[in-house]
Amino acid sequence: MKYAASILVLPFCCLVFTAQEGLARRSKVVPEILVEARVVGIDVREPGGRIQAQLEIQHVYVGPADLKGALFSVRTTKSGMGSNRLHPAPKENEVGIWALHKKEDGTLVSAGRGYYRLYTGLGLPSRRGVWPRYEQTRILAERIEKIMAAPAEERWTIAQGYTRDPIPEVAAWAVHFARELGGPDVVEFIRDLAKDETLGILVQVSIDEVLFKIDPDWGQSKDRWAMFDRWVTKDYSDDPYVGRIRNRLDLASQHGGLDSALLLILLERAFKAKTLPASVLRNCGRLIGYASTRSGDAAASYDLLIKLITQDSSQDVRLDCARALKNYIALSPKLIKNLKSIVESITDQKVKDVLLSAINDAEKGSDPP
């Protein structure tokens, strides 16, 4: 053990102490109260179809143990639609994992959907029968309970083990928890973890998120490029979080140090390898268009889109790339002239119609959205 860290759970909030800071800060990874609860009552209030569900806490993962048996209420509508609503609406005896907050008057309230995302993208509450990976959320809650109950000097070792947990939600959470514990070895440990090609996408995304924030050398490193390249060339089609590849590349290009030119190289490699699911590839086509609006270099994105429009074997890809060109590429007079010559050779009428519409919009002087 090369450094010491401790976590103190106070009655109604989770605070983290690190040896380096010497002071407390609210955890961004561990909810102040994390529980399993069951719906024990439904009150339907007309008009408007408003619903108030009453839940009873069955198990406390984080927070005061005497909260077991306590009640709290959540409100929604029959449809479950609307701002910050539960969809679908809760049902009698439904069980879920909830993050809670205790108000000054002692009332327990839901911390809100997504308020504690546990860095897995699951969001809370996670409801059995509603969220398909509820069981993984439940196991994650159990892991959190275990690590928070452990002596402070053991938490770093436990967190290290969790980063290689076969359940991706647990591993991804553990990477962020390790960062929150801090210490002189955390960067080295997570950098080593980044080299492991057997890790799932969710934990790899968490590694990139964390290292970009704590390691100034990570952004332009060979290890990061190797990870990104692995995402677009290795077959992750069976990974439940494969869609996060496109999302993370998008965010990295916006404010994560990924240059637009490098993003286009990665996207071209993705289309060449075709290891990503078709739905993810189609979204990558749109990302090529987005890249031009961020870099101001319409020509580079235009060239790649044209290459895919004229050469890719998938009509869906060709059509999505044509739409990306129409919606996001600012066509200069030079590009308009080039596109006109290319359209003449396009045999797919749907693709051709989209490109002709792009030319028409550009000649009218309408700007891309």
WORAWO-V430439 format. One record per backbone hydrogen bond with DSSP energy under -1.0 kcal/mol. NH is the residue of the N-H (numbers start at 1). CO is the residue of the C=O. If there is no record, write none. Layout:
NH,CO / NH,CO
This chain:
6,17 / 8,15 / 10,13 / 15,8 / 16,25 / 17,6 / 22,18 / 25,16 / 27,14 / 34,62 / 35,98 / 36,59 / 37,96 / 38,56 / 39,94 / 40,54 / 41,54 / 43,52 / 45,50 / 50,45 / 51,76 / 52,43 / 53,74 / 54,41 / 55,72 / 56,38 / 57,70 / 58,36 / 59,36 / 61,34 / 62,34 / 67,64 / 68,65 / 69,57 / 70,67 / 72,55 / 74,53 / 76,51 / 78,49 / 85,82 / 93,39 / 94,91 / 96,37 / 97,126 / 98,35 / 100,33 / 101,109 / 103,107 / 106,103 / 109,101 / 111,99 / 114,124 / 115,112 / 120,117 / 126,97 / 128,95 / 130,127 / 131,127 / 134,131 / 137,133 / 138,134 / 139,135 / 140,136 / 141,137 / 142,138 / 143,139 / 144,140 / 145,141 / 146,142 / 147,143 / 148,144 / 149,145 / 154,151 / 155,152 / 158,154 / 159,155 / 160,156 / 161,157 / 162,158 / 163,159 / 164,161 / 165,162 / 171,167 / 172,168 / 173,169 / 174,170 / 175,171 / 176,172 / 177,173 / 178,174 / 179,175 / 180,176 / 181,177 / 182,178 / 186,183 / 189,185 / 190,186 / 191,187 / 192,188 / 193,189 / 194,190 / 195,192 / 196,193 / 199,196 / 204,200 / 205,201 / 206,202 / 207,203 / 208,204 / 209,205 / 210,206 / 211,207 / 212,208 / 214,210 / 215,211 / 218,215 / 221,218 / 225,221 / 226,222 / 227,223 / 228,224 / 229,225 / 230,226 / 231,227 / 232,228 / 234,230 / 239,236 / 242,239 / 244,241 / 245,242 / 247,243 / 248,244 / 249,245 / 250,246 / 251,247 / 252,248 / 253,249 / 254,250 / 255,251 / 256,252 / 258,252 / 263,259 / 264,260 / 265,261 / 266,262 / 267,263 / 268,264 / 269,265 / 270,266 / 271,267 / 272,268 / 273,269 / 274,270 / 281,277 / 282,278 / 283,279 / 284,280 / 285,281 / 286,282 / 287,283 / 288,284 / 289,285 / 290,286 / 291,287 / 294,290 / 295,291 / 296,292 / 301,297 / 302,298 / 303,299 / 304,300 / 305,301 / 306,302 / 307,303 / 308,304 / 309,305 / 310,306 / 311,307 / 312,308 / 318,314 / 319,315 / 320,316 / 321,317 / 322,318 / 323,319 / 324,320 / 325,321 / 326,322 / 327,323 / 328,324 / 329,325 / 336,332 / 337,333 / 338,334 / 339,335 / 340,336 / 341,337 / 342,338 / 343,339 / 344,340 / 345,342 / 346,343 / 352,348 / 353,349 / 354,350 / 355,351 / 356,352 / 357,353 / 358,354 / 359,355 / 360,356 / 361,357 / 362,358 / 363,359 / 364,360 / 366,361
